[in-house]
């Protein structure tokens, strides 16, 4: 299994991160707010754990949506230990 992480930056709005978490990762608004605060405070946070194919798809969806909205939001994939 693979973790999908979102990373903090100085440009992506908190509202956009919440939108990504609710739309792509299907989090509730409360869950999305909690994860967004972790990203903001700790520099990154896990959005979910998936099979490799699904993790890659979700990371690509984040990249596409961020690019469309002109944000540098970064999603990475790490193997879950």
VENLINVEN-V114019 format. One record per residue. N is the residue number from 1. RES is the residue in one small letter. OMEGA is omega in whole degrees, -180 to 180 (999 if undefined). D_FIRST is the distance of its C-alpha to the first C-alpha in whole Angstrom. Layout:
# VENLINVEN-V114019
n:N res:RES omega:OMEGA d_first:D_FIRST
n:N res:RES omega:OMEGA d_first:D_FIRST
This chain:
# VENLINVEN-V114019
n:1 res:x omega:-174 d_first:0
n:2 res:x omega:178 d_first:4
n:3 res:x omega:170 d_first:7
n:4 res:x omega:-179 d_first:10
n:5 res:x omega:170 d_first:13
n:6 res:x omega:-176 d_first:17
n:7 res:x omega:179 d_first:20
n:8 res:x omega:170 d_first:23
n:9 res:x omega:-175 d_first:26
n:10 res:x omega:-172 d_first:30
n:11 res:x omega:-177 d_first:30
n:12 res:x omega:-178 d_first:28
n:13 res:x omega:178 d_first:29
n:14 res:x omega:179 d_first:28
n:15 res:x omega:179 d_first:28
n:16 res:x omega:178 d_first:26
n:17 res:x omega:177 d_first:23
n:18 res:x omega:178 d_first:24
n:19 res:x omega:178 d_first:24
n:20 res:x omega:-177 d_first:21
n:21 res:x omega:179 d_first:19
n:22 res:x omega:-176 d_first:21
n:23 res:x omega:-173 d_first:21
n:24 res:x omega:-176 d_first:18
n:25 res:x omega:175 d_first:16
n:26 res:x omega:176 d_first:18
n:27 res:x omega:171 d_first:19
n:28 res:x omega:179 d_first:22
n:29 res:x omega:180 d_first:25
n:30 res:x omega:178 d_first:25
n:31 res:x omega:-179 d_first:21
n:32 res:x omega:178 d_first:22
n:33 res:x omega:-179 d_first:24
n:34 res:x omega:179 d_first:23
n:35 res:x omega:179 d_first:20
n:36 res:x omega:179 d_first:22
n:37 res:x omega:175 d_first:24
n:38 res:x omega:179 d_first:22
n:39 res:x omega:-177 d_first:21
n:40 res:x omega:-175 d_first:25
n:41 res:x omega:-174 d_first:26
n:42 res:x omega:178 d_first:23
n:43 res:x omega:176 d_first:22
n:44 res:x omega:177 d_first:19
n:45 res:x omega:178 d_first:16
n:46 res:x omega:179 d_first:13
n:47 res:x omega:180 d_first:13
n:48 res:x omega:178 d_first:10
n:49 res:x omega:-172 d_first:6
n:50 res:x omega:169 d_first:5
n:51 res:x omega:-177 d_first:5
n:52 res:x omega:-177 d_first:6
n:53 res:x omega:180 d_first:10
n:54 res:x omega:178 d_first:10
n:55 res:x omega:179 d_first:9
n:56 res:x omega:179 d_first:11
n:57 res:x omega:-179 d_first:14
n:58 res:x omega:178 d_first:14
n:59 res:x omega:178 d_first:14
n:60 res:x omega:178 d_first:17
n:61 res:x omega:177 d_first:19
n:62 res:x omega:-179 d_first:19
n:63 res:x omega:-179 d_first:21
n:64 res:x omega:-178 d_first:23
n:65 res:x omega:178 d_first:24
n:66 res:x omega:180 d_first:25
n:67 res:x omega:179 d_first:27
n:68 res:x omega:-178 d_first:29
n:69 res:x omega:177 d_first:29
n:70 res:x omega:174 d_first:30
n:71 res:x omega:180 d_first:28
n:72 res:x omega:-176 d_first:26
n:73 res:x omega:-177 d_first:23
n:74 res:x omega:173 d_first:20
n:75 res:x omega:177 d_first:16
n:76 res:x omega:180 d_first:14
n:77 res:x omega:176 d_first:10
n:78 res:x omega:177 d_first:9
n:79 res:x omega:179 d_first:6
n:80 res:x omega:-176 d_first:6
n:81 res:x omega:999 d_first:8
